[in-house]
């Protein structure tokens, strides 16, 4: 049984990091996860939702709901940054779903980006030698974008305390020796 999806950001990041310590895997996630979020934006942008008298496409509705979740995990900077990156991906996705775009083209872009994103993810997990985090806990699908944004922020010098605690609990990043994977 999966733990609560309403855990603090640090707990979520530690759990996700336990599946992502190989630097090659983390690098693939910088491409794969944005592609998947972008693809979801494309695929959901044509579905219109009526909410309080306002028409909203399903991509932006999902963005709003996920943003509420990110902002309530206890790390305002990480939540805001993740919401902003996801908003940029949703905005970039909209033209690929526009009414002027043929249905075939819309589906090709959406499904194509989704499949390519997941292929890149699975290549990373080959290097890691572990299954993706969402296999054990579906909340990993939400944590993935937060993890990538967090890794980018850590690289820029933000969140040193959070990074230290992640590494204390999940271990440091490394390059797994593929010639001796059990060593």
C-alpha positions in Angstrom: 0.0 0.0 0.0 1.4 3.4 -1.0 2.0 6.1 1.6 -0.1 9.3 1.7 0.4 11.6 -1.3 0.2 14.5 1.2 3.6 14.0 2.7 6.0 17.0 2.9 8.2 17.8 -0.1 11.4 16.5 1.6 9.8 13.1 2.3 8.6 12.8 -1.3 11.9 13.9 -2.7 13.8 11.3 -0.5 11.5 8.5 -1.6 11.8 9.5 -5.3 15.6 9.9 -4.9 16.0 6.3 -3.7 15.0 5.3 -7.2 17.2 7.9 -8.8 20.9 8.0 -7.7 22.6 7.2 -11.0 23.6 10.6 -12.6 22.8 9.2 -16.0 19.3 8.4 -14.9 18.8 11.8 -13.4 20.1 13.4 -16.7 17.5 11.4 -18.7 14.8 12.7 -16.5 15.7 16.3 -17.4 14.5 15.4 -20.9 12.0 12.6 -20.4 9.8 14.2 -17.7 9.4 17.5 -19.5 8.5 15.7 -22.7 5.9 13.7 -20.8 4.4 16.8 -19.2 4.4 18.5 -22.5 2.7 15.5 -24.1 0.0 15.5 -21.5 -0.5 19.2 -22.1 -1.0 18.5 -25.8 -3.4 15.6 -25.3 -5.5 17.4 -22.7 -5.6 20.8 -24.3 -8.5 20.0 -26.6 -10.8 18.9 -23.8 -12.8 21.8 -22.6 -14.1 21.9 -19.0 -16.7 24.4 -17.8 -15.8 25.6 -14.3 -17.8 28.4 -12.6 -18.9 29.8 -15.9 -15.4 29.8 -17.3 -14.2 27.6 -20.1 -10.9 25.9 -19.2 -9.1 23.2 -21.1 -8.3 20.0 -19.1 -4.5 20.6 -19.4 -4.8 23.9 -17.4 -7.2 22.3 -15.0 -4.7 19.5 -14.3 -2.0 22.2 -14.0 -4.1 24.1 -11.4 -4.8 21.0 -9.4 -1.2 19.9 -9.4 0.0 23.4 -8.5 -2.2 23.3 -5.4 -0.6 20.0 -4.5 3.0 21.3 -5.1 2.3 24.5 -3.1 1.0 22.6 -0.2 4.0 20.2 0.2 5.8 22.6 2.6 8.5 24.0 0.2 7.2 27.2 -1.3 10.2 27.9 -3.6 10.2 24.3 -4.9 6.4 24.3 -5.3 6.4 27.7 -7.2 9.3 26.7 -9.4 7.6 23.4 -10.3 4.3 25.1 -11.1 6.1 27.7 -13.3 8.0 25.1 -15.3 4.8 23.0 -15.7 2.9 26.2 -16.8 5.6 26.9 -19.4 5.2 23.3 -20.7 1.4 23.7 -20.8 1.7 27.0 -22.7 4.2 25.4 -25.2 1.8 22.5 -25.7 -1.3 24.5 -26.6 -0.3 25.4 -30.2 0.1 21.6 -30.9 -3.5 21.0 -29.8 -5.1 24.1 -31.4 -8.2 23.6 -33.4 -6.4 24.6 -36.6 -4.1 21.6 -36.1 -5.5 18.4 -37.7 -6.5 15.6 -35.3 -3.9 13.3 -36.8 -1.1 15.9 -36.2 -2.4 16.6 -32.6 -2.4 13.0 -31.7 1.0 12.3 -33.4 2.6 15.1 -31.4 0.9 14.2 -28.2 1.4 10.4 -28.3 4.8 10.7 -30.0 6.2 13.0 -27.3 4.6 10.8 -24.6 6.2 7.7 -26.0 9.6 9.3 -26.6 9.6 10.7 -23.1 8.9 7.3 -21.5 11.6 5.6 -23.7 14.1 8.2 -22.4 12.9 7.5 -18.8 13.3 3.7 -19.2 16.8 4.2 -20.7 17.7 6.1 -17.5 16.3 3.3 -15.4 18.4 0.8 -17.2 21.5 2.8 -16.0 19.9 3.0 -12.5 19.2 -0.7 -12.4 15.8 0.0 -10.7 12.2 0.3 -11.7 10.6 3.7 -11.9 9.4 5.1 -8.6 5.7 5.3 -9.7 5.6 1.5 -9.9 5.6 1.3 -6.1 3.8 4.6 -5.5 1.7 6.4 -8.1 2.4 9.7 -6.4 5.8 9.4 -8.1 4.1 10.6 -11.3 3.6 14.0 -9.5 6.9 14.0 -7.8 8.9 13.5 -11.0 8.5 17.1 -12.2 9.2 18.3 -8.7 12.3 16.2 -8.5 13.7 17.5 -11.8 13.0 21.1 -10.8 14.6 20.4 -7.4 17.7 18.9 -9.0 18.0 22.1 -11.2 17.6 24.3 -8.2 20.2 22.3 -6.3 22.6 22.7 -9.2 22.0 26.5 -9.0 22.8 26.5 -5.2 19.3 26.6 -3.8 18.2 24.1 -1.1 21.5 22.9 0.2 19.9 21.7 3.4 17.2 19.7 1.5 19.9 18.3 -0.8 22.0 17.2 2.2 19.1 15.5 3.8 18.1 13.7 0.6 21.7 12.5 0.2 21.8 11.5 3.9 18.7 9.4 3.5 18.9 8.2 -0.1 22.7 8.3 -0.6 24.8 10.4 -2.9 24.5 10.3 -6.7 26.9 8.0 -8.5 27.5 6.2 -11.8 26.5 2.6 -11.5 29.2 0.2 -12.9 27.3 -1.6 -15.7 30.0 -4.1 -16.1 29.6 -5.2 -12.4 26.0 -4.1 -11.6 25.8 -6.0 -8.4 29.1 -4.7 -7.0 
